[in-house]
Amino acid sequence: MMRQRIIVGISGATGFQYGVKALQLLRGMNVEVHMVMSRGAELTRELETDYSREEVLELADVVHPITNLGASISSGSFRTVGMLVAPCSMRSLASIASAQSDNLLTRAADVVLKERRRLVLLARETPLNLAHIDNMRRVTEMGGIIFPPTPALYQRPTTVDQILTHTVGRALDLFGLEVPDLPRWGESHA
């Protein structure tokens, strides 16, 4: 039986750590991870983290250059469970909402939508203007899921890593991928 595949896109919005956390959590699962990172994400990585480019790339099974519109993930015949964009910039959201496949990240998202697969966007921006809200509505109407990375404070997190893990773990739930020992409301873990 073929291993499940997922696409992880990392765009240039603040919150590069969400994408890294997704890659880290997926490493512990029997899932083939295909990653594409925007040019803006490269800048955000440098500004927000101490991760080297190589450290991030090593977390994925396959890394696709943002300019390679002929990559496997740009075709509907390449089967995946879907795509997580973490974080998702308002620029990427706008391109996805209007089906402008001008780079591999937005093309892969467009393919996921046209194939009726799961698309989850950790949209990172605040406050929102009407164009942002309208783009979120459009993506939702196309079957995508807008998942703002809002911390679950009822879990009483004590570290940033706990916040990242819970948020990304809940996003991965939407693909049927379960993060072991993820705290859940009404459940206790020994």
GROMACS elastic network, one bead per residue, 0.5 to 0.9 nm:
[ bonds ]
;  ai    aj funct       b0    kb
    2     5     6  0.88524   500
    3    30     6  0.67671   500
    3    31     6  0.59784   500
    3    32     6  0.64978   500
    4    30     6  0.73434   500
    4    31     6  0.50934   500
    4    32     6  0.61239   500
    4    33     6  0.87544   500
    4    79     6  0.83169   500
    4    80     6  0.65333   500
    4    81     6  0.67154   500
    5    31     6  0.54852   500
    5    33     6  0.58896   500
    5    34     6  0.73085   500
    5    79     6  0.71513   500
    5    81     6  0.60134   500
    5    82     6  0.77892   500
    6    31     6  0.69621   500
    6    32     6  0.63640   500
    6    33     6  0.52584   500
    6    34     6  0.62053   500
    6    35     6  0.85059   500
    6    79     6  0.88190   500
    6    80     6  0.53493   500
    6    81     6  0.55414   500
    6    82     6  0.55382   500
    6    83     6  0.58294   500
    6    84     6  0.77471   500
    6   175     6  0.88333   500
    7    32     6  0.85653   500
    7    33     6  0.59420   500
    7    35     6  0.56785   500
    7    36     6  0.77040   500
    7    73     6  0.76351   500
    7    80     6  0.72983   500
    7    81     6  0.81712   500
    7    82     6  0.63038   500
    7    84     6  0.62996   500
    7    85     6  0.82663   500
    7   108     6  0.81376   500
    7   109     6  0.89688   500
    8    19     6  0.73908   500
    8    22     6  0.77599   500
    8    23     6  0.75879   500
    8    33     6  0.69654   500
    8    34     6  0.61503   500
    8    36     6  0.65022   500
    8    37     6  0.83564   500
    8    60     6  0.86895   500
    8    82     6  0.88156   500
    8    83     6  0.57404   500
    8    85     6  0.58183   500
    8    86     6  0.72992   500
    8   105     6  0.89121   500
    9    19     6  0.74665   500
    9    34     6  0.84588   500
    9    35     6  0.57414   500
    9    37     6  0.57017   500
    9    38     6  0.78525   500
    9    83     6  0.72081   500
    9    84     6  0.61178   500
    9    86     6  0.62784   500
    9    87     6  0.79438   500
    9    88     6  0.81325   500
    9   105     6  0.60603   500
    9   106     6  0.88912   500
    9   108     6  0.87802   500
    9   109     6  0.87020   500
   10    13     6  0.84468   500
   10    16     6  0.71165   500
   10    18     6  0.85360   500
   10    19     6  0.57131   500
   10    20     6  0.85620   500
   10    35     6  0.77880   500
   10    36     6  0.65013   500
   10    38     6  0.63593   500
   10    40     6  0.89420   500
   10    41     6  0.61342   500
   10    84     6  0.84506   500
   10    85     6  0.56354   500
   10    86     6  0.52387   500
   10    87     6  0.58124   500
   10    88     6  0.69392   500
   10    89     6  0.89506   500
   10   105     6  0.81020   500
   11    14     6  0.87080   500
   11    16     6  0.78509   500
   11    19     6  0.86779   500
   11    36     6  0.86146   500
   11    37     6  0.60267   500
   11    38     6  0.50558   500
   11    39     6  0.76579   500
   11    40     6  0.62261   500
   11    42     6  0.84528   500
   11    44     6  0.87017   500
   11    85     6  0.70859   500
   11    86     6  0.69211   500
   11    87     6  0.58591   500
   11    88     6  0.54574   500
   11    89     6  0.59066   500
   11    91     6  0.88457   500
   11    92     6  0.70290   500
   11   105     6  0.80458   500
   12    15     6  0.84385   500
   12    16     6  0.75111   500
   12    37     6  0.83584   500
   12    38     6  0.63913   500
   12    39     6  0.70314   500
   12    42     6  0.72361   500
   12    43     6  0.72250   500
   12    44     6  0.59146   500
   12    45     6  0.84666   500
   12    87     6  0.73671   500
   12    88     6  0.72932   500
   12    89     6  0.58862   500
   12    91     6  0.86742   500
   12    92     6  0.85166   500
   13    16     6  0.71359   500
   13    40     6  0.74541   500
   13    41     6  0.69641   500
   13    44     6  0.71561   500
   13    86     6  0.86546   500
   13    87     6  0.58845   500
   13    88     6  0.60585   500
   13    90     6  0.76252   500
   13    91     6  0.87780   500
   13   123     6  0.82861   500
   13   124     6  0.60903   500
   13   125     6  0.76714   500
   14    17     6  0.85584   500
   14    41     6  0.84549   500
   14    44     6  0.64986   500
   14    45     6  0.88966   500
   14    48     6  0.77725   500
   14    87     6  0.70783   500
   14    88     6  0.87627   500
   14    89     6  0.79163   500
   14   124     6  0.67602   500
   14   125     6  0.82225   500
   15    18     6  0.56859   500
   15    19     6  0.77145   500
   15    44     6  0.80047   500
   15    45     6  0.88102   500
   15    48     6  0.77848   500
   15    86     6  0.77763   500
   15    87     6  0.58624   500
   15    88     6  0.89390   500
   15   124     6  0.74510   500
   16    19     6  0.55776   500
   16    20     6  0.66958   500
   16    21     6  0.88668   500
   16    41     6  0.68699   500
   16    42     6  0.89791   500
   16    44     6  0.64101   500
   16    45     6  0.59433   500
   16    48     6  0.71425   500
   16    49     6  0.77641   500
   16    86     6  0.73342   500
   16    87     6  0.62906   500
   17    21     6  0.59616   500
   17    22     6  0.85010   500
   17    45     6  0.81460   500
   17    48     6  0.81406   500
   17    49     6  0.75380   500
   17    86     6  0.84504   500
   17    87     6  0.82807   500
   17   164     6  0.75345   500
   18    21     6  0.50938   500
   18    22     6  0.62175   500
   18    23     6  0.87305   500
   18    86     6  0.55685   500
   18    87     6  0.61484   500
   18   122     6  0.84456   500
   18   149     6  0.84306   500
   18   164     6  0.61682   500
   18   165     6  0.83428   500
   18   167     6  0.82486   500
   18   168     6  0.66889   500
   19    22     6  0.50851   500
   19    23     6  0.63470   500
   19    24     6  0.86721   500
   19    84     6  0.86844   500
   19    85     6  0.75177   500
   19    87     6  0.62572   500
   19   168     6  0.83940   500
   20    23     6  0.51058   500
   20    24     6  0.61484   500
   20    25     6  0.86463   500
   20    56     6  0.67740   500
   20    59     6  0.80227   500
   20    86     6  0.84917   500
   21    25     6  0.60745   500
   21    26     6  0.84567   500
   21   161     6  0.83796   500
   21   164     6  0.66558   500
   21   165     6  0.65975   500
   21   168     6  0.69175   500
   21   169     6  0.89789   500
   22    25     6  0.52383   500
   22    26     6  0.60667   500
   22    27     6  0.86318   500
   22    84     6  0.85743   500
   22    86     6  0.77327   500
   22   164     6  0.88176   500
   22   165     6  0.80919   500
   22   168     6  0.59649   500
   22   169     6  0.77701   500
   22   171     6  0.89627   500
   22   172     6  0.80016   500
   23    26     6  0.51673   500
   23    27     6  0.62615   500
   23    33     6  0.76695   500
   23    35     6  0.86598   500
   23    56     6  0.82433   500
   23    59     6  0.57858   500
   23    60     6  0.65032   500
   24    27     6  0.52813   500
   24    28     6  0.73484   500
   24    59     6  0.65695   500
   24    60     6  0.87800   500
   25    28     6  0.58018   500
   25    29     6  0.73504   500
   25   165     6  0.79457   500
   25   168     6  0.83349   500
   25   169     6  0.77537   500
   25   179     6  0.70549   500
   26    29     6  0.52075   500
   26    30     6  0.78334   500
   26    31     6  0.67001   500
   26    32     6  0.83804   500
   26    33     6  0.73501   500
   26    59     6  0.87704   500
   26    60     6  0.87440   500
   26   172     6  0.87466   500
   26   177     6  0.86206   500
   26   179     6  0.83957   500
   27    30     6  0.76920   500
   27    31     6  0.76003   500
   27    32     6  0.86098   500
   27    33     6  0.81415   500
   27    59     6  0.70049   500
   27    60     6  0.78236   500
   27    61     6  0.88671   500
   28    31     6  0.84149   500
   28   179     6  0.85863   500
   29    32     6  0.85967   500
   29   177     6  0.81182   500
   29   178     6  0.85407   500
   29   179     6  0.82749   500
   31   177     6  0.89515   500
   32    60     6  0.79673   500
   32    61     6  0.60816   500
   32    62     6  0.79955   500
   33    59     6  0.84636   500
   33    60     6  0.53245   500
   33    61     6  0.51705   500
   33    62     6  0.63936   500
   33    63     6  0.84999   500
   34    60     6  0.61205   500
   34    61     6  0.60759   500
   34    63     6  0.58361   500
   34    64     6  0.72318   500
   34    73     6  0.78473   500
   35    57     6  0.80512   500
   35    60     6  0.61139   500
   35    61     6  0.78991   500
   35    62     6  0.62734   500
   35    64     6  0.60968   500
   35    65     6  0.87426   500
   35   105     6  0.89027   500
   36    62     6  0.88382   500
   36    63     6  0.60542   500
   36    64     6  0.51789   500
   36    65     6  0.62982   500
   36    66     6  0.59910   500
   36   104     6  0.71209   500
   36   105     6  0.60261   500
   37    40     6  0.81914   500
   37    41     6  0.60922   500
   37    42     6  0.72830   500
   37    63     6  0.84461   500
   37    64     6  0.79175   500
   37    65     6  0.73601   500
   37    66     6  0.62142   500
   37   104     6  0.87544   500
   37   105     6  0.71363   500
   38    41     6  0.50860   500
   38    42     6  0.67114   500
   38    65     6  0.85215   500
   38    66     6  0.59062   500
   38   103     6  0.82703   500
   38   104     6  0.85112   500
   38   105     6  0.70475   500
   39    42     6  0.52116   500
   39    43     6  0.68076   500
   39    44     6  0.89100   500
   39    66     6  0.76102   500
   40    43     6  0.52060   500
   40    44     6  0.62523   500
   40    45     6  0.86092   500
   41    45     6  0.59513   500
   41    46     6  0.86031   500
   41    87     6  0.88650   500
   42    45     6  0.51390   500
   42    46     6  0.65092   500
   42    47     6  0.88516   500
   42    53     6  0.76881   500
   43    46     6  0.52185   500
   43    47     6  0.62896   500
   43    48     6  0.86379   500
   44    48     6  0.57928   500
   44    49     6  0.79018   500
   45    48     6  0.54651   500
   45    49     6  0.54632   500
   45    50     6  0.76663   500
   45    51     6  0.69550   500
   45    52     6  0.80354   500
   45    53     6  0.79296   500
   46    49     6  0.59188   500
   46    50     6  0.70123   500
   46    51     6  0.75968   500
   46    52     6  0.79099   500
   46    53     6  0.86424   500
   47    50     6  0.84144   500
   48    51     6  0.89049   500
   49    52     6  0.84008   500
   51    54     6  0.81043   500
   51    55     6  0.61576   500
   51    56     6  0.67381   500
   52    55     6  0.52067   500
   52    56     6  0.66136   500
   52    57     6  0.88134   500
   53    56     6  0.53600   500
   53    57     6  0.62588   500
   53    58     6  0.87197   500
   54    57     6  0.50692   500
   54    58     6  0.60801   500
   54    59     6  0.88727   500
   55    58     6  0.53543   500
   55    59     6  0.69053   500
   56    59     6  0.55115   500
   56    60     6  0.76190   500
   57    60     6  0.58217   500
   57    61     6  0.84946   500
   57    62     6  0.83676   500
   57    63     6  0.66033   500
   58    61     6  0.74301   500
   58    62     6  0.87958   500
   58    63     6  0.86312   500
   59    62     6  0.89722   500
   60    63     6  0.63550   500
   64    67     6  0.83761   500
   64    68     6  0.69232   500
   64    71     6  0.68432   500
   64    72     6  0.87370   500
   64    73     6  0.84292   500
   64   104     6  0.80028   500
   65    68     6  0.54521   500
   65    69     6  0.86501   500
   65    71     6  0.83677   500
   65   104     6  0.74788   500
   66    69     6  0.76651   500
   66   103     6  0.57974   500
   66   105     6  0.64558   500
   67    70     6  0.87390   500
   67   102     6  0.85770   500
   67   103     6  0.56660   500
   67   104     6  0.59880   500
   67   105     6  0.89171   500
   68    71     6  0.55850   500
   68    74     6  0.87301   500
   68   103     6  0.75790   500
   68   104     6  0.61366   500
   69    72     6  0.86919   500
   69    73     6  0.86612   500
   69    74     6  0.62750   500
   69   101     6  0.86572   500
   69   102     6  0.84419   500
   69   103     6  0.65825   500
   69   104     6  0.52745   500
   69   107     6  0.73002   500
   69   108     6  0.87744   500
   70    73     6  0.81740   500
   70    74     6  0.62686   500
   70    75     6  0.80312   500
   70   104     6  0.83781   500
   71    74     6  0.55346   500
   71    75     6  0.76393   500
   71   104     6  0.77909   500
   72    75     6  0.58230   500
   72    76     6  0.87030   500
   72    77     6  0.84762   500
   72    78     6  0.61247   500
   73    76     6  0.75824   500
   73    77     6  0.87745   500
   73    78     6  0.61935   500
   73    79     6  0.84152   500
   73    80     6  0.84848   500
   73   104     6  0.80653   500
   73   107     6  0.83663   500
   73   108     6  0.56676   500
   73   111     6  0.80308   500
   73   112     6  0.89679   500
   74    77     6  0.89259   500
   74    78     6  0.79125   500
   74   104     6  0.68381   500
   74   105     6  0.87485   500
   74   107     6  0.59308   500
   74   109     6  0.85280   500
   74   110     6  0.84961   500
   74   111     6  0.64253   500
   74   112     6  0.89127   500
   75    78     6  0.56315   500
   75    79     6  0.86275   500
   75   107     6  0.88603   500
   75   108     6  0.76436   500
   75   111     6  0.65501   500
   75   112     6  0.89867   500
   76    79     6  0.68568   500
   76    80     6  0.89107   500
   76   108     6  0.88265   500
   76   111     6  0.57977   500
   76   112     6  0.73096   500
   76   114     6  0.79493   500
   76   115     6  0.62432   500
   79    82     6  0.83725   500
   80    83     6  0.78385   500
   80   112     6  0.82916   500
   80   117     6  0.78201   500
   81   112     6  0.87927   500
   81   117     6  0.64544   500
   81   118     6  0.65819   500
   81   175     6  0.65885   500
   81   176     6  0.88121   500
   82   109     6  0.84414   500
   82   112     6  0.59560   500
   82   113     6  0.86924   500
   82   116     6  0.88507   500
   82   117     6  0.52283   500
   82   119     6  0.57119   500
   82   120     6  0.81739   500
   82   175     6  0.73285   500
   83   108     6  0.78603   500
   83   109     6  0.66954   500
   83   112     6  0.68475   500
   83   117     6  0.80784   500
   83   118     6  0.63862   500
   83   120     6  0.63779   500
   83   121     6  0.84113   500
   83   175     6  0.88099   500
   84    87     6  0.86741   500
   84    88     6  0.89303   500
   84   109     6  0.87204   500
   84   118     6  0.82919   500
   84   119     6  0.60167   500
   84   121     6  0.60279   500
   84   122     6  0.77201   500
   84   171     6  0.79601   500
   84   172     6  0.80947   500
   85    88     6  0.53814   500
   85    89     6  0.89405   500
   85   105     6  0.84737   500
   85   109     6  0.84948   500
   85   119     6  0.78845   500
   85   120     6  0.63178   500
   85   122     6  0.60893   500
   85   123     6  0.82222   500
   86    89     6  0.87336   500
   86   120     6  0.83963   500
   86   121     6  0.64572   500
   86   122     6  0.50988   500
   86   123     6  0.76221   500
   86   124     6  0.86524   500
   86   149     6  0.88984   500
   86   168     6  0.84343   500
   87   121     6  0.71376   500
   87   122     6  0.50188   500
   87   123     6  0.61088   500
   87   124     6  0.61588   500
   87   148     6  0.89264   500
   87   149     6  0.83522   500
   88    91     6  0.81687   500
   88    92     6  0.62755   500
   88    93     6  0.65383   500
   88   121     6  0.57031   500
   88   122     6  0.52726   500
   88   124     6  0.59123   500
   88   125     6  0.88079   500
   89    92     6  0.52264   500
   89    93     6  0.61488   500
   89    94     6  0.85859   500
   89   122     6  0.84410   500
   89   123     6  0.61766   500
   89   124     6  0.58790   500
   89   125     6  0.72429   500
   90    94     6  0.59883   500
   90    95     6  0.85546   500
   90   123     6  0.71031   500
   90   124     6  0.72712   500
   90   125     6  0.69783   500
   90   132     6  0.66562   500
   90   135     6  0.86254   500
   91    94     6  0.51693   500
   91    95     6  0.63171   500
   91    96     6  0.86783   500
   92    95     6  0.51119   500
   92    96     6  0.61100   500
   92    97     6  0.84803   500
   92   105     6  0.80379   500
   92   106     6  0.65739   500
   93    96     6  0.51285   500
   93    97     6  0.59796   500
   93    98     6  0.86052   500
   93   106     6  0.84371   500
   93   121     6  0.79549   500
   93   123     6  0.75767   500
   93   132     6  0.79549   500
   93   135     6  0.66466   500
   93   136     6  0.73465   500
   93   139     6  0.80236   500
   94    97     6  0.50577   500
   94    98     6  0.62219   500
   94    99     6  0.84712   500
   94   100     6  0.83287   500
   94   131     6  0.83705   500
   94   132     6  0.75186   500
   94   135     6  0.58364   500
   94   136     6  0.83940   500
   95    98     6  0.52887   500
   95    99     6  0.58914   500
   95   101     6  0.69341   500
   95   102     6  0.78430   500
   95   106     6  0.64634   500
   95   135     6  0.89340   500
   96   100     6  0.62334   500
   96   101     6  0.73787   500
   96   106     6  0.56555   500
   96   107     6  0.79602   500
   96   109     6  0.66034   500
   96   110     6  0.62678   500
   96   135     6  0.83957   500
   96   139     6  0.72314   500
   97   100     6  0.78704   500
   97   110     6  0.86902   500
   97   134     6  0.88498   500
   97   135     6  0.54521   500
   97   136     6  0.73917   500
   97   137     6  0.85661   500
   97   138     6  0.57216   500
   97   139     6  0.51869   500
   97   140     6  0.89394   500
   97   142     6  0.83823   500
   98   101     6  0.87902   500
   98   135     6  0.80272   500
   98   138     6  0.82037   500
   98   139     6  0.86290   500
   99   102     6  0.89483   500
   99   106     6  0.77307   500
   99   107     6  0.78897   500
   99   109     6  0.87747   500
   99   110     6  0.60672   500
  100   103     6  0.84822   500
  100   106     6  0.69830   500
  100   107     6  0.74800   500
  100   110     6  0.81345   500
  101   104     6  0.71026   500
  101   105     6  0.79306   500
  101   106     6  0.50386   500
  101   108     6  0.80253   500
  101   109     6  0.84596   500
  101   110     6  0.69522   500
  102   105     6  0.84186   500
  102   106     6  0.66139   500
  102   107     6  0.68448   500
  103   106     6  0.56387   500
  103   107     6  0.60578   500
  103   108     6  0.85817   500
  104   108     6  0.58247   500
  104   109     6  0.84003   500
  105   108     6  0.53208   500
  105   109     6  0.63260   500
  105   110     6  0.87020   500
  106   109     6  0.50534   500
  106   110     6  0.61157   500
  106   111     6  0.86477   500
  107   111     6  0.62057   500
  107   112     6  0.86494   500
  108   111     6  0.50585   500
  108   112     6  0.62102   500
  108   113     6  0.87062   500
  109   112     6  0.50546   500
  109   113     6  0.63069   500
  109   114     6  0.86963   500
  109   119     6  0.68623   500
  110   113     6  0.51690   500
  110   114     6  0.61667   500
  110   115     6  0.85783   500
  111   114     6  0.50839   500
  111   115     6  0.60155   500
  111   116     6  0.84629   500
  111   117     6  0.85068   500
  112   115     6  0.52691   500
  112   116     6  0.62134   500
  112   117     6  0.50921   500
  112   118     6  0.67046   500
  112   119     6  0.64741   500
  112   144     6  0.89969   500
  113   116     6  0.50028   500
  113   117     6  0.59074   500
  113   118     6  0.72718   500
  113   119     6  0.67858   500
  113   139     6  0.87826   500
  113   142     6  0.67432   500
  113   143     6  0.67174   500
  113   144     6  0.69543   500
  114   117     6  0.76764   500
  114   142     6  0.84838   500
  116   119     6  0.87450   500
  116   142     6  0.85985   500
  116   143     6  0.71471   500
  116   144     6  0.89353   500
  117   143     6  0.82349   500
  117   144     6  0.85556   500
  118   143     6  0.75468   500
  118   144     6  0.65374   500
  118   145     6  0.77544   500
  118   174     6  0.78838   500
  118   175     6  0.68709   500
  119   143     6  0.75288   500
  119   145     6  0.60373   500
  119   146     6  0.85241   500
  119   175     6  0.89227   500
  120   144     6  0.60455   500
  120   146     6  0.60513   500
  120   147     6  0.64953   500
  120   171     6  0.71682   500
  120   172     6  0.88159   500
  120   174     6  0.79015   500
  120   175     6  0.88245   500
  121   124     6  0.89124   500
  121   144     6  0.75956   500
  121   145     6  0.62011   500
  121   146     6  0.50555   500
  121   147     6  0.56047   500
  121   148     6  0.75493   500
  121   171     6  0.88592   500
  122   145     6  0.86970   500
  122   146     6  0.63722   500
  122   149     6  0.57912   500
  122   168     6  0.88751   500
  122   171     6  0.82598   500
  123   136     6  0.86941   500
  123   146     6  0.64976   500
  123   147     6  0.62959   500
  123   148     6  0.50227   500
  123   149     6  0.72007   500
  124   148     6  0.64433   500
  124   149     6  0.72598   500
  125   128     6  0.64813   500
  125   132     6  0.86916   500
  125   148     6  0.86451   500
  126   129     6  0.84809   500
  128   131     6  0.80114   500
  128   132     6  0.58613   500
  128   133     6  0.66518   500
  129   132     6  0.54292   500
  129   133     6  0.64936   500
  129   134     6  0.87330   500
  130   133     6  0.50651   500
  130   134     6  0.59711   500
  130   135     6  0.84965   500
  131   134     6  0.50281   500
  131   135     6  0.60664   500
  131   136     6  0.85595   500
  132   135     6  0.51485   500
  132   136     6  0.62258   500
  132   137     6  0.86580   500
  133   136     6  0.50572   500
  133   137     6  0.62046   500
  133   138     6  0.86718   500
  134   138     6  0.61849   500
  134   139     6  0.86979   500
  135   138     6  0.50195   500
  135   139     6  0.62127   500
  135   140     6  0.85011   500
  136   139     6  0.52326   500
  136   140     6  0.60909   500
  136   141     6  0.85818   500
  136   144     6  0.87579   500
  136   145     6  0.85479   500
  136   146     6  0.65662   500
  137   140     6  0.50505   500
  137   141     6  0.61049   500
  137   142     6  0.86545   500
  137   146     6  0.87369   500
  138   141     6  0.50897   500
  138   142     6  0.63307   500
  138   143     6  0.88638   500
  138   144     6  0.87176   500
  139   142     6  0.50396   500
  139   143     6  0.64896   500
  139   144     6  0.52501   500
  139   145     6  0.73273   500
  139   146     6  0.77754   500
  140   143     6  0.51133   500
  140   145     6  0.57347   500
  140   146     6  0.68801   500
  141   144     6  0.72166   500
  147   150     6  0.82697   500
  147   171     6  0.72636   500
  149   164     6  0.84057   500
  149   167     6  0.60165   500
  149   168     6  0.79340   500
  149   171     6  0.89042   500
  150   153     6  0.88585   500
  150   163     6  0.87307   500
  150   167     6  0.70194   500
  151   154     6  0.87464   500
  151   155     6  0.88714   500
  151   157     6  0.86937   500
  151   163     6  0.57996   500
  151   164     6  0.79363   500
  151   166     6  0.77301   500
  151   167     6  0.64757   500
  152   155     6  0.58564   500
  152   156     6  0.77384   500
  152   157     6  0.79820   500
  152   163     6  0.72298   500
  152   166     6  0.74150   500
  152   167     6  0.74876   500
  153   156     6  0.51719   500
  153   157     6  0.64714   500
  153   163     6  0.83237   500
  154   157     6  0.80628   500
  154   185     6  0.81894   500
  155   163     6  0.88844   500
  155   166     6  0.88211   500
  155   183     6  0.71815   500
  155   184     6  0.80104   500
  155   185     6  0.78425   500
  157   160     6  0.76070   500
  157   161     6  0.86424   500
  157   162     6  0.57377   500
  157   163     6  0.61939   500
  158   161     6  0.85510   500
  158   162     6  0.69540   500
  158   163     6  0.82244   500
  159   162     6  0.53029   500
  159   163     6  0.67222   500
  159   164     6  0.88833   500
  160   163     6  0.51002   500
  160   164     6  0.62131   500
  160   165     6  0.85545   500
  161   164     6  0.50296   500
  161   165     6  0.59368   500
  161   166     6  0.84883   500
  162   165     6  0.50929   500
  162   166     6  0.60768   500
  162   167     6  0.85327   500
  163   166     6  0.53542   500
  163   167     6  0.61795   500
  163   168     6  0.85726   500
  164   167     6  0.52998   500
  164   168     6  0.60240   500
  164   169     6  0.81834   500
  165   168     6  0.53523   500
  165   169     6  0.56635   500
  165   170     6  0.84046   500
  165   179     6  0.88758   500
  165   182     6  0.78667   500
  166   169     6  0.50171   500
  166   170     6  0.61118   500
  166   171     6  0.86329   500
  166   182     6  0.65318   500
  166   183     6  0.72286   500
  166   184     6  0.88548   500
  167   170     6  0.53157   500
  167   171     6  0.64087   500
  167   172     6  0.88251   500
  168   172     6  0.61633   500
  168   173     6  0.85924   500
  169   172     6  0.50678   500
  169   173     6  0.62652   500
  169   177     6  0.83792   500
  169   178     6  0.72677   500
  169   179     6  0.57797   500
  169   182     6  0.68575   500
  170   174     6  0.69778   500
  170   178     6  0.85124   500
  170   179     6  0.84115   500
  170   182     6  0.83999   500
  171   174     6  0.54984   500
  171   175     6  0.76040   500
  171   177     6  0.89782   500
  172   175     6  0.53933   500
  172   176     6  0.68085   500
  172   177     6  0.53806   500
  172   178     6  0.67883   500
  172   179     6  0.76559   500
  173   177     6  0.51538   500
  173   178     6  0.56730   500
  173   179     6  0.77501   500
  174   177     6  0.72644   500
  175   178     6  0.85327   500
  178   181     6  0.89809   500
  178   182     6  0.81907   500
  179   182     6  0.57637   500
  180   183     6  0.89683   500
  181   184     6  0.87056   500
  181   189     6  0.70372   500
  182   189     6  0.87841   500
  183   187     6  0.72505   500
  183   188     6  0.74541   500
  183   189     6  0.73308   500
  184   187     6  0.55341   500
  184   188     6  0.76119   500
  184   189     6  0.89692   500
  185   188     6  0.81805   500
